[in-house]
C-alpha cells in the first residue's frame, strides 16, 4: 500500500511539474530577453566584459574600476543620474578566494527590460565619472 500511495504522489508531482513548466515557458522567455538585454548593454560599455550566463538569473560583469566594494557604495551614497542610481552587488562576496571579484559586480535581471535599460544608462554614466575608474 505504501508504494502505491507513494507512486500516486509521484504521479501528481510529475503532472504538476509538467503543468508549471508548460505555463512558465513565457516566463522563461522573458528572463532570456532580460538576460540578452543586460549582457548586450554591458558589453557595449567601454572596458566592460560580461559573459553570457547559463541558467542563472544574474550576470557577473568585469568593470574598469579599482574596487567593486567601493564602487557599489559610491553608487548608493554619492552618484545619481536623473535622480536615480543603480544598486549592484560587489562580486568579492561570491568568491572563496581573497582578491577575486575585485573588479566584478553581480547584476540580477529581475526587472522588466525598460527598467534594465534605464539601469544600464545609469551605470554607463556612473562608469564615465567614477573616480576609481581604471
C-alpha positions as CSV (number, residue, x, y, z in Angstrom):
1,X,0.0,0.0,0.0
2,X,2.8,2.4,0.8
3,X,4.4,2.0,-2.6
4,X,1.1,2.6,-4.3
5,X,0.4,5.8,-2.3
6,X,4.0,7.0,-2.9
7,X,3.5,6.2,-6.6
8,X,0.4,8.3,-6.7
9,X,2.2,11.2,-5.0
10,X,5.0,11.0,-7.6
11,X,2.4,10.9,-10.4
12,X,0.7,14.0,-9.0
13,X,4.0,15.7,-8.6
14,X,5.0,14.9,-12.1
15,X,1.8,16.2,-13.6
16,X,2.0,19.4,-11.5
17,X,5.6,19.9,-12.6
18,X,4.8,19.5,-16.3
19,X,1.9,21.9,-16.0
20,X,4.1,24.5,-14.3
21,X,6.9,24.1,-16.9
22,X,4.4,24.5,-19.7
23,X,2.8,27.5,-18.2
24,X,6.1,29.2,-17.3
25,X,7.6,28.9,-20.8
26,X,6.6,32.5,-21.4
27,X,8.3,33.5,-18.1
28,X,11.5,31.7,-19.2
29,X,11.5,33.5,-22.5
30,X,11.1,36.8,-20.6
31,X,14.1,36.1,-18.5
32,X,16.1,35.2,-21.6
33,X,15.1,38.5,-23.1
34,X,16.2,40.4,-19.9
35,X,19.5,38.4,-19.9
36,X,20.1,39.3,-23.5
37,X,19.4,43.0,-22.9
38,X,21.6,43.3,-19.9
39,X,24.5,41.3,-21.4
40,X,24.4,43.2,-24.6
41,X,24.2,46.6,-22.9
42,X,27.1,45.8,-20.6
43,X,29.3,44.5,-23.4
44,X,28.8,47.7,-25.3
45,X,30.2,49.8,-22.5
46,X,33.8,50.8,-22.8
47,X,36.0,48.5,-20.7
48,X,33.2,46.2,-19.5
49,X,33.1,42.4,-20.1
50,X,30.1,40.3,-19.3
51,X,29.9,36.6,-20.4
52,X,26.5,35.2,-21.2
53,X,25.3,33.4,-18.0
54,X,24.0,29.9,-18.5
55,X,20.9,29.2,-16.3
56,X,21.2,31.9,-13.7
57,X,19.0,34.9,-13.1
58,X,22.0,37.2,-12.7
59,X,25.1,38.2,-14.6
60,X,28.7,38.8,-13.4
61,X,30.4,41.7,-15.2
62,X,34.0,42.8,-15.0
63,X,34.1,46.6,-14.9
64,X,37.0,49.1,-15.4
65,X,37.1,50.0,-11.7
66,X,39.6,49.8,-8.9
67,X,37.4,48.1,-6.3
68,X,33.8,46.8,-6.7
69,X,33.0,47.2,-3.0
70,X,33.9,50.9,-3.1
71,X,32.2,51.4,-6.5
72,X,28.9,49.9,-5.3
73,X,29.0,52.0,-2.1
74,X,29.8,55.1,-4.2
75,X,26.8,54.4,-6.5
76,X,24.5,54.4,-3.5
77,X,25.9,57.2,-1.5
78,X,27.3,59.7,-4.0
79,X,26.1,59.1,-7.5
80,X,22.8,59.8,-9.3
81,X,21.8,60.2,-12.9
82,X,18.4,61.8,-13.5
83,X,17.8,61.5,-9.7
84,X,18.3,57.7,-9.9
85,X,21.1,55.3,-9.2
86,X,21.7,51.6,-9.7
87,X,22.3,49.0,-6.9
88,X,24.8,46.3,-7.7
89,X,26.4,43.5,-5.6
90,X,30.2,43.5,-5.3
91,X,31.4,40.2,-6.6
92,X,34.0,39.8,-3.9
93,X,31.4,38.2,-1.7
94,X,30.7,35.4,-4.2
95,X,34.3,34.1,-4.3
96,X,36.1,32.0,-1.7
97,X,39.5,33.2,-2.8
98,X,40.6,36.6,-1.4
99,X,41.1,39.2,-4.2
100,X,38.8,37.5,-6.7
101,X,35.9,39.6,-7.9
102,X,37.7,42.9,-7.0
103,X,36.7,44.4,-10.4
104,X,33.4,42.5,-10.8
105,X,29.8,43.1,-9.9
106,X,26.7,40.9,-9.9
107,X,23.6,42.1,-11.5
108,X,20.2,40.4,-11.2
109,X,17.9,40.7,-14.2
110,X,14.6,40.6,-12.3
111,X,13.3,43.9,-13.6
112,X,11.5,44.5,-16.9
113,X,13.5,45.4,-19.9
114,X,12.6,49.1,-19.7
115,X,13.9,49.3,-16.1
116,X,17.0,47.3,-17.1
117,X,17.8,49.8,-19.9
118,X,17.3,52.7,-17.5
119,X,19.7,51.0,-15.1
120,X,22.2,50.4,-17.8
121,X,22.0,54.1,-18.8
122,X,22.7,55.0,-15.2
123,X,25.6,52.5,-14.9
124,X,27.2,53.7,-18.1
125,X,27.1,57.4,-16.8
126,X,28.5,56.2,-13.5
127,X,31.4,54.5,-15.1
128,X,32.2,57.7,-17.0
129,X,32.7,59.7,-13.8
130,X,33.7,57.2,-11.2
131,X,36.9,58.5,-9.5
132,X,38.4,54.9,-9.3
133,X,38.0,54.1,-13.0
134,X,40.9,52.2,-14.5
